[in-house]
Amino acid sequence: MTIEKVERDSPLAEALLRFAEGCSWTEAKEHIAGMIRDWVFTDWEAMFAAVEDGKIIGMASAMKTDYYPLPEVFPWVSCVFVAEEYRGRRISGALIGAANRYLREQGFSRSYIPSECAGLYEHYGYRYLRDIVNYGGGTDRLYVKEWEGKSHE
């Protein structure tokens, strides 16, 4: 299994679009597919795909914004999803790790992940920061991971 950064208008981008459209994440799949279809990624923003035997089995993104009215909070590791039959193999951790290595290369010293649940992202070095309210009015937990290095934030 490899984690690959997805480039615009590439065969991998087309495959990622099909993966997002067909994934079981009903609350987010149309939004994620639309982001890929319209390629809304600017500057350093990026999508990552977990690929095994030529097939996409997971995805994640590095983004300036997420589903929260918090412009001062960035960068986000978002869109983390692994196909059900591949779960339990630490693929989400590999995706998150790739996104964080990329963000570090871009000069960031931290990343944020939102979640509805506790106890998951702590396994990947994140710590709970505070509760946040999303655009839909729901409350989620905000996690942060910090690392050494310069920052342009």
C-alpha positions as CSV (number, residue, x, y, z in Angstrom):
1,M,0.0,0.0,0.0
2,T,1.3,3.5,-0.9
3,I,0.0,7.0,-0.2
4,E,0.1,9.2,-3.2
5,K,-0.5,13.0,-3.5
6,V,-3.2,13.5,-6.2
7,E,-2.5,15.9,-9.0
8,R,-5.1,17.8,-10.9
9,D,-6.4,16.3,-14.2
10,S,-4.5,13.0,-13.6
11,P,-5.7,9.5,-13.9
12,L,-5.4,9.2,-10.1
13,A,-7.6,12.3,-9.7
14,E,-10.3,10.6,-11.9
15,A,-10.0,7.4,-9.9
16,L,-10.2,9.4,-6.6
17,L,-13.4,11.1,-7.9
18,R,-15.0,7.6,-8.6
19,F,-13.9,6.4,-5.2
20,A,-15.4,9.5,-3.4
21,E,-18.6,9.2,-5.4
22,G,-19.0,5.5,-4.5
23,C,-17.9,5.6,-0.8
24,S,-20.2,4.9,2.0
25,W,-19.7,8.2,3.8
26,T,-23.1,9.5,2.9
27,E,-22.9,12.7,4.9
28,A,-19.7,13.9,3.1
29,K,-19.3,12.0,-0.2
30,E,-21.1,14.5,-2.5
31,H,-19.2,17.4,-1.0
32,I,-15.8,15.6,-1.3
33,A,-16.6,14.5,-4.9
34,G,-17.6,18.1,-5.8
35,M,-14.3,19.4,-4.4
36,I,-12.4,16.9,-6.6
37,R,-14.6,17.4,-9.7
38,D,-14.2,21.2,-9.4
39,W,-10.6,20.9,-8.1
40,V,-11.1,23.6,-5.5
41,F,-7.6,23.1,-4.1
42,T,-5.4,26.2,-4.1
43,D,-1.9,27.1,-3.1
44,W,-0.7,24.2,-0.9
45,E,-4.0,22.4,-0.5
46,A,-3.9,18.8,-1.5
47,M,-5.6,15.4,-1.7
48,F,-4.0,12.1,-0.9
49,A,-5.0,8.6,-1.9
50,A,-4.1,5.3,-0.3
51,V,-3.5,2.9,-3.2
52,E,-3.2,-0.9,-3.1
53,D,-2.8,-3.1,-6.2
54,G,-3.8,-0.2,-8.4
55,K,-7.0,0.5,-6.4
56,I,-7.8,3.5,-4.2
57,I,-8.8,2.2,-0.8
58,G,-8.7,5.5,1.2
59,M,-8.3,9.3,1.0
60,A,-7.4,12.4,3.0
61,S,-6.9,16.1,2.4
62,A,-4.8,19.0,3.6
63,M,-7.0,22.1,3.5
64,K,-7.2,25.8,4.5
65,T,-10.7,25.5,5.7
66,D,-13.2,22.8,6.8
67,Y,-16.8,22.6,7.8
68,Y,-16.4,25.2,10.5
69,P,-16.5,29.0,10.7
70,L,-13.0,29.2,12.0
71,P,-10.8,31.1,9.5
72,E,-8.0,31.4,12.1
73,V,-7.7,27.6,12.5
74,F,-5.6,26.0,9.7
75,P,-4.3,23.8,8.2
76,W,-6.9,21.0,8.5
77,V,-6.4,17.3,7.8
78,S,-9.8,16.4,6.5
79,C,-11.7,14.0,4.3
80,V,-10.1,11.0,6.0
81,F,-11.9,7.9,4.8
82,V,-10.9,4.3,4.4
83,A,-13.1,1.7,2.6
84,E,-14.7,-0.6,5.1
85,E,-13.0,-3.8,3.9
86,Y,-9.6,-2.2,4.5
87,R,-10.2,-0.8,8.0
88,G,-8.2,-2.0,10.9
89,R,-4.9,-1.9,9.0
90,R,-3.8,1.6,10.2
91,I,-4.4,3.1,6.7
92,S,-6.1,6.2,8.1
93,G,-2.9,6.7,10.2
94,A,-0.8,6.4,7.0
95,L,-3.0,8.9,5.3
96,I,-2.8,11.4,8.2
97,G,0.9,10.9,8.5
98,A,1.4,11.7,4.8
99,A,-0.8,14.8,5.0
100,N,1.2,16.0,8.1
101,R,4.6,15.3,6.4
102,Y,3.4,17.3,3.4
103,L,2.1,20.2,5.7
104,R,5.5,20.2,7.5
105,E,7.2,20.5,4.1
106,Q,4.9,23.5,3.4
107,G,6.2,25.2,6.5
108,F,3.4,24.5,9.0
109,S,4.1,23.5,12.6
110,R,0.7,21.9,13.4
111,S,-2.5,20.5,11.9
112,Y,-6.1,20.2,13.1
113,I,-8.6,17.4,12.8
114,P,-12.3,17.7,13.7
115,S,-14.2,14.6,15.0
116,E,-17.4,13.6,16.6
117,C,-15.7,11.0,18.7
118,A,-13.1,10.9,21.4
119,G,-10.2,8.4,21.6
120,L,-9.4,8.0,17.9
121,Y,-7.0,10.7,16.8
122,E,-5.0,10.6,20.1
123,H,-3.5,7.4,18.6
124,Y,-2.0,9.6,15.9
125,G,-0.4,12.1,18.2
126,Y,-3.3,14.6,18.3
127,R,-4.6,16.2,21.5
128,Y,-8.1,17.5,22.2
129,L,-8.2,21.3,22.1
130,R,-11.8,22.3,22.5
131,D,-15.4,21.7,21.2
132,I,-16.3,23.6,18.0
133,V,-19.6,24.2,16.2
134,N,-19.9,23.3,12.6
135,Y,-21.9,25.1,9.9
136,G,-24.8,22.7,10.4
137,G,-25.0,23.7,14.1
138,G,-23.6,20.5,15.4
139,T,-20.8,20.3,18.0
140,D,-17.6,18.4,17.2
141,R,-14.2,18.0,19.0
142,L,-11.2,19.9,17.6
143,Y,-7.8,18.1,17.8
144,V,-4.4,19.5,17.2
145,K,-1.0,17.9,16.5
146,E,2.1,20.1,16.7
147,W,5.6,19.4,15.6
148,E,9.0,21.2,15.6
149,G,9.9,23.4,12.7
150,K,9.4,26.7,11.1
151,S,5.9,28.0,10.4
152,H,4.5,30.5,8.0
153,E,1.1,30.6,9.9
